[in-house]
Amino acid sequence: MKGKAGWMAGAAGLLAVMGAAPLIAQVANGAASATAHPESWPKLNNRRQRDPKVETRVEQILSRMSVEDKVGQLIQVDIASITPKDLETYKFGSVLNGGSSGPYGNDKAPASDWLKLADEFYDASMKRSDTRPKVPVIWGTDAVHGANNIIGGTLYPHNIGLGAMRDPDLVKRIGQATAEETAATGQDWTFAPTVAVVQDDRWGRTYESYSEDPAIVASYAGKMVEGIQGTVGQDFMGPGHVMSSIKHFLADGGTGGKDQGDARISEDALRDIHAAGYVTGLEAGALIVMPSFSSWNGTKMTANKSLLTGVLKERWGFDGFAVSDWNAHGQVPGCTTEDCPAAINAGLDMFMYSGPKWKELYANTLAEAKDGRIPAARLDDAVRRILRVKLIAGTFEHGRPSSRPMAGEFNRIGSPEHRALAREAVAKSLVLLKNNGGVLPIKAGANVLVAGKAADSIAQAAGGWSITWQGTEVSNADFPHAQSIWSGLDENIRAAGGRATLSADGSYAAKPDVAIVVFGETPYAEFVGDRPSLEYSPEDKSDLQLLKKLKAAGVPVVAVFLSGRPMWVNPEVNAADAFVAAFLPGTEGGGVADVLVAGKGGAAKRDFHGTLSFSWPKRIDQNVLNRRDPNYDPLFPIGYGLTYAAPKSLAKLDETRPAVTVGDTSTLFGRGRVIAGGKLTPTGAVAVTRVDRNAQEDSLRLTWTGAGEAAIQVARPIDYRREANGELSLVVNYRVVTPASGQLTVTMTGGKAARVPVTSLLTAAAGTWGEMAVPLRCFATGGVDMAAVTRPFAIASTGAARIDVSSVRIASSGAPGAACPR
């Protein structure tokens, strides 16, 4: 079988899967086995064929390498953990910049620093005094929606918005532009595209998925790979192209809305739904594949030999290399982040490692290669694959990163051409869900109020993976070539003879003709974005109140909603005359205005083009909603989207709010409820009562008359290792009613308890709500077993005090690298 036709015939067909009832039953019921049957998977038509000259060189280099050299190629280390000087001794295959690790410790380093450090790592990798071969190091980066780590880079809509465009050719152009900006700063490789087919939108990475529909994902994956790497037989790995790694293999979008979770699905569903993007991506010549943190029916993907070796390499003929996700190999049973032969033996070729103990990973892997626990043939196969990719990419011939085509051409970063491309993508990605009364487009000459906290926030429009890992701790100044939604609206409204006023809180002196309110989810990435339900902002109703206030004043209201997923926003839709799903549009806010604002001729520059690539929930309890599901009953189905050319009114929506069970492990207390399966226990001289913040009795009042403690105990231990390895904190929203007469501490327990003093963190004025954050690493270094936390939160006082608590959660604190309180 060859190509897409072969895939369709051999695996029951991507298109046939949609709406296939027998498969749905298999998906719902799952399957106990985590062993794939490669013979039931289609063969692929890989357009990138092996070059005999490359293969000869691979064997020549391999034959001259020592076992120490070979093991070094299997390791990729975060630049936050290693220096170029280290690479002079340890000849590792790759480095990466992790979620928040910029050059020289600066997330906001200028483009020149990225290139300078790339040269330093390259030079160190090529420095040898012996006769063994010099193998250049390669640098991987998360350029996932543009060169999003680089100050001034063009940031395109996240994948969910690109999916709404239904424009594969535009996606290819975006991939190429991203590759050019990445090449300008010396990186060789981007960890993109994500080809997850998300089935539960509560997952924090939903916005990294093009669609719930495998056919849409398949139509994009190959095109994005071609944009990044070039087209096989034409400009493949030519100037301005970088290596692409498709991720996260396999079914990361099928884990029930939980990051790094377990996809309990049949092999048919694994193949016919979740493998769609890999088929087209690999056929387009993707050089690298990244196995997922997640599991399939209880087995970690990073160590699933039947998939990594049986399907990916043998059945599909993939001859590039497989790199783990960030320290993911440490989650394989029997492994640690510093020791995991099982992953290599299953088919992983390169460890992605972050942390101070990389020498241990090298020493352990070397010992295992020498004593045969990693067979010599498997070691050689992994190194052969890495060398092949490096040769295909030209890293042996091109020299230092600064000497390569387009390197140092910093004028390409945020260039007018790339910004115009992003602006086109923004305009095409917008989906019009409601336009009652024809309030859109905004008429020429109108007096327009632009409101909402997100209107002038480029960071909120860009979302996660934007300068920093979580997309937080950045301001408009960190996007020097960008335009906020407010700025784009102001420019277009004035050009049409009107007047625009920015007022975040919606206040005004003279009644406007119309108001545009921009609001939505604040930035997040990965597991921080996992949610217990799809209800938008269940605690803070200020956005809804703003919409209602303007509506009550007789002002026509246009809602522009920023989100990384479909959400239950029925009250917000009802409170607006027009409602636009803008997803996470990136740095070109003018693209929003191009569709919303009419010119002097009476028409907008563009009509709405986008249609939903994800189903939109009708009820709060519709956490899993996909077109293939039985009894499919969305508010807006996949493919929905209004246009000016075909107007339609929307009736009032049902706003009924059934109870929602908090089911995540990041919210320990919120909306008046303790985490599911947990209980709050006071001991000693402390009493717990209820008070109001945003709703009736949604907060706790802790009153100490002497020494005492209030603790949250969970029935099943929680694994916070991943969270502790990042810059996440235990975040408490509090209000001091009566200052403490003694000392306050916060404790976390997992095997051992670690107590952290927090009196100094209570900086909010008495009687006002504030937030304190204790970095999770403070508990980890205090001896807590972060893999088995049984008491995630306890607050104690040695004397009288009265403190209100409205929420306790694991989240980004807004202060990365903060010292542990003492």
N, C-alpha and C positions, 0 to 999 in steps of 0.2 A: 504494500500500500504506500502511496506517495502523497505528500502534501496534505492540504486541507481536506480534499476529497477522501483521502485514505483515512484521515482521522475521523471524519464523519461516519464512514462506513464501519471502521474497526471498533469504535467505542460507542456505538449507538447514536452518535451524532450530537454535537453541541446543540444544534437547533432542535433536534428531536427531543432532547432532554427537557426543554422548556415546556412545562405542562404535562409531562409524562407521569401519570399516576403511580405506576408500579415503582418507579425510581423514588418517588416521594416517600412511599412507605419504607423503602430501604433506608433513606436518609433519616427518617424519623425514628426508626427502630434501631439503627446503628448495626454494627457488626462487631463481634468480640475480637476477631483476628486483627492483628497489626502487621501481618505479613502480606505483601503485595504479590500478585501473580503476573509477572512481566509479560508473559505470553498473551494475556488478555488486553494488553495495551497496544495501541497502534505504533507502527514504526514511523519515523519522521523523515522528511525530505530536507536534510540539512544542506543548505546552499553553500555553506563554508566547508570546502573539502580540504583534506590534509595536503600540504605542500611537501613533496619529497625532500626538497632542499632544507626546509625547516626541520623535518624529522631527522635528517642526517646530522644537522647541527645540534639538535637536542641530544642525540646519542653521544656525540663527541664531547659535549659539555658534561653530560652525566657521567661518562666513563672516567673523567678526571676529577670528579668531586669526591671528597672524603665523606664518611658517614656524618661527621660534624657539619659539613657544608649542607648536606641533604636535609638534615633535621632543621637547620636554620631556615631553610626555605619554607618549611611547614608553619612558620610562626609569623603572625602579624601583631604588632604591639602599638598601642595608643601613644601618640606623641606626648600625652600628658605623663606617661610612665617611662619614657625612654628618651635618650639624647643621641644626637649624631655621634658623639664620642663613643657611646656604648656600641654603636653599629660598626665601629672600626674593629672591635673584637668579636662581636656576635653578628654574624652575617645573616640576618633575618631576611625573609623573603619580602616583607611588606611592613609598612606603617600605615596608621590611619589617624584621622582626627575624629575622636568620638563626639558624642552629643554636645559637649561643652568643653572642648579642648582646642583652643586656637594656638597659633604659633607663639612661642615664648610665653605661654600662659595667658595670652590675651585673646578672648573671644572676638574682640572688635579690632583686631590687628589690620593694618592696611594691606592692600593686595601685594605690595612689594615684599612684605614680611613673609607671606605665604610662599612666594617664589624663592626668596632667600633661604628659607628653611628647607624647601624641597631640594635646592642645590646642596645644602649641607648634608642632608641624609644621603643623597646620591653619592656625593664625594666619599663619604665614610664607607658606603657599601662597596665602593670600587677600590678602596685602599687595601692593598695586599702586598706582603713582602715575600710570599712564597710563589710557587708556580701553579697553584690550583686556579681554576677559572674564576674570573671576576663576574659576578652576577648582579646586575643593577637591582636595587630595591624599587618597589612600586608603592605609590601612595594612594590609598582609597579614602573617599570622602562621601558624605551624604548630600550630594547635590540632587535633591529629590523633587524640587519644584523651581528649578533655576539654580544658579550658583548661590544658594541660600545661606552659605556660611560667610560669604565675602561682603564686606561693607561696600555698598554701591551696586551689588549684583541685581540683575533683573529677576524678580520673583513672579512666577506664573501662577495661575489658579492651581490649587491642589487637585489631585486626580479626580475627586468627586465632581468638581466643576468641569474638568476636561471631559469627563464622561457625559455630561449633559450637552456638550457641543455636538456629539456624533460627527466628529471631523477628524478622521485618522491622519489625513495629510497635514493638517495644522499641528497635530501632536508630533509628527515627524520633524517639522520645522522647529518646534519648541525644543525637542531633543537635541537638534544640531546646535541651536543657539546656546543651550545650556552647556554643551560640550565645549564650545568655543570659549565661553567665559571661564570654565573650569581649567581648560588648557592654558589660558592666559596666566594663571597663578601657579602652574607647575604640577598640578595633581594629574595622575595617570588614569584614574578609575573612579566612577561614581557608583554608589550602591543603589542603583535604580535600573529599571522601574519596579515598583511594587505591583504585582499582578494578582493580589488577593481578590477573591470573589466573596465579598462580605455578605454573610447571611444573617447576622445579628448586629444591628446598628448601634447597640450599646458599647461595642468595642471602641476603644480609644484611638484606633488606627483606621476607622471607617473612611475618613477623608483621604487616606492614601490609596483607596480602591477606586477604580473607574466605575464599577457597577456591581450590583447583585447578579447581573445577567452575564453568564460566561461568554456569550457571543460578543457582547460589547467589549469585554476585557480582551478577548482574543483579537478583535479588530484593532486594538490599540497597542498591544504589547510588542508585536513585531515592528510596528511603525516607530515606536519610541526607541527600540533597540537600533533600528536603522539610523534614526536621527543622531543618536549618541555615538555609535561606532562607525557609521557610514554603511553604504549598501554593498553587499558582497558582489565582487566583479566590477565595481565602479570606484567608489572613493573609500572603500573599507579601510579603516584605521589610518586614513590619510590625515593631512594637516587639519588641526582643529577638532579631531575626534578623539575620544577617550574610551576606555574599556567600560562595558556595561555588565552589571550583575543583576539578574532577575531574581526576585525574592517575594515571599519567604517560603521556600519549598518544604512542605506542601500543605494546603488547607489551613493556613493561618487565619483565614476569614471564616472558618467553620467551627470555631471553638466556643460557641455559645456566648459571645460578647465579652469573653475574658481574655486579656492579653496573656500570651504564653500558656494558653489553656490546652484542652484536649478535645480534638475533633472526634466525636463519637459517631462515626458515619461508616457506611458501607464502602467497599472498594469501588463500586460503580459510581457512587457520588464523588469520591475522591478523584477519580479519573475524569468523569464526564462534566463535573462542575468546576472543581478547583484546579485542574491541570490545564485549563483552556489557555491561559496566557503563556504557559511554558511551551506549548506546541508552537505557536507563532513566533515567540521570542527566540526559541532555539533554532527554528528554521531560518530566522533572520540572521543567525550567526552569533548569538550572545556568547561571550567568552567565559563568563563566570556565573555560577548559581550560588545563592545563599540559602542553605537549609534553615528552617524555622526554629525558633525557641520552642514552639508548640509541639504537641504530641498527636499521634493518630492512634485511637483506641488504646491509650495507656503507654505507648512507646514513643520516646522522644525522637523527633525527626532527625536530630543531629546524629543519632546512632541507629537509624533504621536502614540496615543493609539492603533489604529487599527493595527499597525505594531509591536510596542513593546509588547503589551499585547496580541492582537488578533492573530497575526501570530507567533511571536517568542515564547511566553510563552504558549499560549493555543493550537494553531494548531501544533506547532513543539514540544511542551512538554519540552521546555528548563527550567530547574529548578535551574540553576546557577543565577548569578546576572548581571545586566546591569549597567555599569559605564559610565558617560558622558565623552566626550572629554574635553580638557582643558578649563574650564569656559564656555563651550558651552551652558549650561543651561541659561546663561545670555542673549542669543540671542533669546530665546523664547518670543514671544509677551506677554507683560504684566509682564515680569520677569526682574530681575536684577541678577547679579552674586551672590548677597547676599540674594536673595529671589525668590524662584521659586517652589511653591507647584504644579504648573501645570505639571512640568516634572515628579515629583514623582507620581502624580495621573495618568499620562499616562503610567507608567510602568518603569520609571528609578528607580534604587535601590540605587545608590551612586553618589553623586556629586563629580566631580573632580574640586578642587578649588585652585586657586593661587592668592595671594594678601594679603594685610594686614588686611582685614576686615572679616576674617573667623569667628570671634566671632559673627558678625552680621548674617552671614549665619546660624550659629547654633541657635542663639536666635530666629530668624524669623521662622525657621523650627520647633523649639520646640513649639513656640506659636501656629503654625498652626496644629501641632499634638495634642495639648491640646484642641484646640477649635473645632476640627473636620474638618477643611479645608483640612487636610490630614486625611482621615478616619483611624480609628484604625486598621481595617482589612488590609488596604494597607500598613500601617506602619509595622505591624507584618509580612506581606508577604515579604517586602523588607528585614527586619532584618533576617527573617528565611532563606532567600536565601543566605545572606552574611555569616551567621553562618554555613550553610550547606557546603559552599565552604571552609571555614576555617577548618572545621572538616575533610572534605575529604582530604584536603592538609596536614593534620597532624600538623597544627600550635599549637593546644592545647597540643599535646603530645611531640613535638620535643624540646620545650624549647627555650632558647635564640638562635638567629641566629648562633652564634659562636659555639654552641654545636651540630648543625645539621650535618648530613652526608655531607662530602666534603667541609663544611665551613672552611675557613682558608687554604685550600689546594691551595695556590696561584700559585703553579707550574702548575696547570691545565690551568691557564690563559696564552694564547699564547703558549701552549705546542707544542712540535714537532708533536704530533699526530693530533692536531687541525689545525696546520699550513699546514700539508700535505693534510688534508681534504680540506682546503680552496684552496690550490694550484691546487688540482684536479678539484674543482668547477670552478676556473678561466679558466683553460685550456678547460673545456667542454662548457663554456659559450661564448667563442669567436665565432664570425660569420664572415666568409670570404665573402666579397661582390665583390671583384675584385682581380684577380691575373694574369694580362696580362703578357705574356712572361715568366711565371713561375719564377718570381723573388723570390717567396717564395717556399720552405723554404730557409733561408739564408745559403749559402753553407759553408761547413767546411773550415776553414782557411781564411775566408774573412776578409778584412779590413772594418769595419763597423762604420759609423758615426751615433750616436744616438743623435737626436736633438729634439727641442720642449720644451716649458716651462713646460709641464706636465711630461716629461720623468723621472725626479728624484723627483717628488712630490707625496708622498704617500697620502697626503690629497686630491689631485685632483683625484687620483684613487679611493679613498674611498667615496668621495661625502659627502652629508649631513648626519646628525645623526652620526657623527664620532668625538668622544670626546666632541665636542660642538654641539649645536642644528643645526646650519647652516653648520657645518663642516669647518668653517673658524677659523682664529686665532690659527691655529695649525701648527706645523712644523714636519719634519721627526723625530726629537728627541722625539716627543710625541707618537711615534709608535715604542717602543724599540724592539719588537719582529718581526718587519715587514721588507719587502724587496720592494724597489721601482721597477718599471718596468725597469729602467736603470740598477739597480744592478743585477736584474735577467738576463737581456740580456748580460751584461758584463760577468757574471759567466758562462753562457752557451756558449757564443762565444769563450771565452778563453779555455774552456774545449774541444772545437772542433778544437783548434789550430789556432784560428783567433785572431783578435785584435779589441777592441771596444774603441771608443773615445766619451766622452760626450761633446756636445757643444750645449747649449740651442738655440743659435741664428743660428746654422747651419754653422758656419765658420770652416774652416779647412786649414791645412798647405799642406797636401798631399791629392790628390783626392781619396776619398774612393771608394771601390767597390760597395757599396750600402749604402743608408741612411734610417734609421728608424726614422720617425717623430711622436712624441707622443703629441697630442693636444686635446682640447675639452672644454666642459663646465666646469666652475669653480664651486665649491660646493655651494649648496643651499638646503633649505628644505621648504616644504609646500608652502604657498602663495608667498614667495619671488621668487620661481621658476616659477610662472605663467608667460606665455609669450604671446605677441600678435600674433606671428606667429612661425612657425617651422624653419625659416631660421637661420642657424648657424651664429653667430657673425656678424650681419648686419652692425655694425659700425667699429669694429676692424678687418681688413683684414690681419693682420700680419702673421697668420698661413698659409693662402692661399699664401701669398707672399713668405714665406719660402719654401713651396712645389714647387712653380713655379721656384724659384731661383735655387734650387737643380736640378730640372728637366732640366732647360735650360743649366746647366753646364754639362749635360750628365750623371748625377748620377742617377741610378735606385732608385726610391723612394717607400718606404713602409709607408703608413699612418696608424697609430693606433689611432682610434678616441674614446675618452672617452665622454660618454653622458648618461643622464638619460632618454633618449627617442629617437625615430627615429627623424632625422632632415634632412632638405633640405641642402645637402652638395654636390650638383652636381659639382660645380667648384672645390671643394677639391678632389672629386673622379677623375675628369678628370686630375687633376695635379699630380696624383699618379699612379704608375704602379700596386700597390697592395693596397687594402683598407680593414682594419679590424675594425669591430664594436666590441669594447671591453666593452662597457657600463661602469659600475662603478665596477671594479673588486675587490676592497678592498685592503687588506694589503699584498697579496702574488703575487708580480709582477713576480716572477719566473714562474708562470703558463702561462704568456704570452710568455715568452721565450721558454717554453717547446714545444710550437706549431710552433713558428716562425723560430726557429734555428735548422738546421740539425746538427747531430752529425758526428763523423768522418766516420761513415758508410754511410753517404749520406742522411739519413732520419731523420726527426724530431722525438723527443720522442713521440709525439702524432700528429695525423692528426686532422684537424678541425672537430669538432663534433656538434657545436651549429647551430641552425636554428632560424630564426627570430620568436619571439612570438608576435611581433607587425609589422604591415604593414609599409613600408618605403615610404615616399612621393616622387612623381615624380616632382611635382610643388610646388612652395611656397604657393599657395593658398589652398593646400590640408591639411587643418588643422584637418579635421575629415575624417579618412580613416580607414575603418574596412571591413573585408571580407564579412560581411553580407550586406554591403551597395549596393544599386543599382548602376550600372555603375562603379563598382570597378575597379580602374585603378592605381595601385601602381607602383612605380619604382621596388621595390622588394616586392613580396607578403609574407604574413605570411607563414613560413615554408621554406623560401629561405635560402640557405647557401651552398657555394662551399666547396669542399674538394680537397686535393692533389690527391686522387684516381680518382676523376671525374672533371678534369679541364675544364674551360670554359672562353672564352674571353668576355670582356664587351666593347661594342661600346661606342663612345663618347656620353656623356649625354647633354641634352639641358640645357643651363645656363640662359635662359630668366628669367628676374626678373620683374614680374608685380608689380604694386604698392601694398603696404600692409598697411591697416589701423591700426593704433595703437589703440588697444581696451582694454588695461589693465588699472588698476588704480594705478599701481606702477610707471609707467613711465609718468612723468608730462611733460617733454620735452626731446626729443631725436631724432637723425637723422634729425634735422631741423624742427620737427613737434611738436606742442603742443598736449596734450592729446585730444582724440576724444571728441567733445562736449565742448571743452574749448577754451578760447581766451586769448591772451596776451595783456594787456592794460598798457601803460605807462601814468603816471600822473606827473605833475610838470616838473622840469628842467632835464628831462632824455630823450634821444633819443635812439631808438632801430634800429640797422642795422644788416646785415648778414656778417659773415666771414666764412672762411673754416678751418676745422680741419682734418677730415678724408674724407670728400667729399665736393663738392661745396655747399657753403652756408648752411652747416649743423649746424652752431653755431650762437649764438647771440652776438652782441657787444652792451653793455650798456654804454652809455656815459653821465655822469652827468656834468652839468655846474653849478649846485646848488642843492638845496634840491629836491628830486624826488623819484618816486617809479615805478617799473615795476612789475606787478602782473599777475598771471594766475588765471582766474576765470572759474569755471566749471558750466555747465548748470544744472546738477543734483548733489545734495550733495553726497559726498563719505563717506563711513563708514570705518574709520581707527582705530576702537577700538581694533581689534585683533593686528594690527601692533603696536599700542601704548603700549599694554600690554607686548610686547616682547622687545628685545633689538634692535629695528630697528630705523633708522634715516632718516631724509630728507638729501639726499646726493647730493651735487652739484659739478660737474666738472667745474673748472674755470681756468682762466688765467688772472693775473693782468697785464694790459697794462700800466696804469697810476695809481699809488697808490692813495688811497682816502685821500683827505684833511680833511674830516670829519669822522663821524662814520657810519659804515654799519650795517644794521639790516636785519633779515629775519623774516617775519610774516606769521602765519597761522591763518585762520579765520574759525570758525564754531560757529555761534551765537556770541561769543565773540572773539576778536582778541588777540593773544599773540605774543609779539614782543621780539626777542632774538638778542642780540648784537653778531656780527660775525666777527668784524674787526680782532680780535685776532686769528681767525681760518684760515685766509688767509696766510698760512705759506710758500707756494711755492715761489721760487725765481721769481722775476718779469720776465715776458716773457715766463715762463714755465707753463705747465699744472699741476694742482694739484687737490686735492679733499678735500672738507670740509663737515663735517657731524654734524647735529644738532639732538640729540635724540628726537624722537617724544614725549617722556614723558615730555620734556621741554614745549611743547605747551599744552599738556594735563593738567599739573599742573598749567599752566598759565590761565586756564579757558576755553580752546577751547572745544567745544562739538565734540569729535572725531567721534561720530556717524553721524555727519552731517556737514562735512567740505565743505565749498563753495568756499573758496579761499585757496588752498593748498600751494601756494607759492607766496611770494612777497618779493622783495629785494629792500631796500631803502638806500639812502645815504643822509647825511646832507650837503655834499659839493662836489666839483669836484672829479671825478673818471672816470676810463675807465676799464671795466672788461668784458671779454669774458666768455660766458657760453655755454658748449657743451651738457650738460645733467643735468636734475633734476629728481631724482627718490627716491622712498622709498626702502631702501635696508639695509642690514647689513653693519655697518660702519667700522668694523674691530677694534672697540674699545668699547667692551661691558662694561657697567657700567660707561661710561664717564660722567663727571659732566656737568651740563647745563652751557653754557657760561654766564658770568655776566659782 
